[in-house]
Amino acid sequence: MSANGFTRMSVYGINLDLFSSSPIVILKVEDENRYLPIWIGQPEARSILMKLQNQEFSRPLTHDLAANIMTEMGGSLERITVTELRDSTFFATLHVEIEGRTVEVDSRPSDAIAIAVRTGATIFASDTVIEEAGVVFEEAEAMEDAPEEEVVDKFKDWMNRVSPDDFK
């Protein structure tokens, strides 16, 4: 699944950390039971959720504006990468293609993901980051034939028992 040290991810969902009341965006390694939880802010969580739920607004929100600016300037978001985990902080990069060249723009993962879900850009995470902070949800393997809702409920229960300190 890994290419050049990065693995393709998908947005599995958003959950709330019961300990800190902080939202968590959960990225999933495609075709595996491995997940990358990233604690994010409320506005970014709302922005990601609104797009995932296909909610439309009459005026562009901040992440819509960023995507629109990129497009109007002749660029397209090729992909985003979650590149690093340093001192409990995740780092990400937007890879924007403009006039045949790729420009890399530093970003918070939450903003990068919010823009990626708007543009359809592919999401990748560094294999090193996945190794450091990724978690395997063993119960999902045991529940392979269970209804999806049951697996999601078990995953949410598990997420409610973990805290950011569990990933240090």
N, C-alpha and C positions, 0 to 999 in steps of 0.2 A: 504493500500500500504506500510505502514511503518512496519519494523521489527527491533526490538532491537534499535529503535531510529534513523534508517537510512531508506531512501526511494530510490528506484531504479530510476535511471535517464538515459536519452539517450542524445547523442549530437544532438541538434536541428540544429546547424549551427554556422557560424562565421559571425559577422557583424562588421562594423567599426563605432566607436563613432565619429560623426561629430565634436563634441566640442574639443576633445583631439587628434583625429586621431589615437586613440588606438584601437586595435582589441578587440572584445568581443567574448568569446566562450559562447554559450547559451546552457545550459543544460535544459532538459525538464523532468518534472515529468511524468512518463509513465501513459497514460490514463487520463491525466488532462490537463487543460489549464494553468498550473503553470510552470513558467520558472525561472531559476537561471542564471542571467548574471554575468560573471566573466571577468573583464578586464585583458588582458594578453599581452605579448610582441609579436612583429612582427615575430621573428623566430619560436616561438611556434605555432602561428596562421598558419604560412606557413606549418609547419610540420603536424599539424592536418588536414588542408585542403588538402594537397598533398595525405595523406593516404585516406581521405574520397572520394577523386576524383580518387582513384586507380592509381595514378602516380607512376611509378617505376623508380628507378635509378640504375645505374650499380654498385655503391658502397653504402654501408649503411650510412645513415645520423645518426646524434647523437641519436635520439630516437630509430632508428632501431638497432643501436649498443647496447644501453642499453637493449633492448629486447633480442638481440642475446646473450649478456653476461649472462643474467639471464637464458636463455634456456641452453646454453653450460655448465653452472655450475649446471645443474640439477634442476633448479627452474622453476616455472610457476607463472605468475601473476594471482592470484585468483580473485582479485577485487581491485578497488581503492575506497577510501572514501574521500569526501570533509568534513573535520571534524570540522572546526572552522572558524569563522570570527572575527578577533581581530584587532582593529584600522584600519579598512578598508582593511585588508589583509586576504585573504583566505589561509587556510592550508589544506594539504591533506596527505594521507598515502597510500603507496603501500602495499598490502597484498600479499606477495610472499610465495608460498608453496615450501618448500625444504625438501626432505626426510621425509615427513609425518608431518612436523611442519610448522606453519605459522610464518614468520618473517615480522614485520612491519617496513617499511622504510619511513621516513619523506620525503615529496616532495612538490614542488609547484603544485597547481592544474593543471596548464597548461602542465607541464611535465608529470604528472600522466595521464592526459587525452590523450596526444600524444602517450604515451606508451600503454595505454589501447586500443586505436583504432587499434594499430598494432597487439595486442595479442588477441583481442576479449574479454578482461576482462570486467566484469560487473562494472558499475559506480554507486556509491551510494553517497548521500549527507545526512548530518546530518539533522534531522528534525528541530533542532534549527537554523541551517544555513538557511534552506529553509524559516523558519518563519521570520528570520531577514532580508534576502535579496531577497527572492523569490518574483516574481510578477505574478499577474494573468492578462492575456490578455483577458479582457472581450469581445472585438470585435470578437475574435475567436469563442466564444460561439454563438454570434449572427450570425456568418457567417458559421455555421455548414454545410450548404448545398452548400456554395459557392465553386468555383473551388480553388484547393490548391494554385495556383499561386496568386490569389487575397488575400487569407489569408496571405501568405508569404509577399506580398507587403505591406499589412496593418501593419503586425508585424514589418517590416523593417522601415516603416514610424514612428511607435511608438518608436522603438529603437533609431531612429535618434533624437527624442525629449527628451530623458532622458540622464542624466549624472550620474557619480558615486555618486555625492552628493545626488541624489534622493534616494539612498539606505542606507543612514546613519541613 
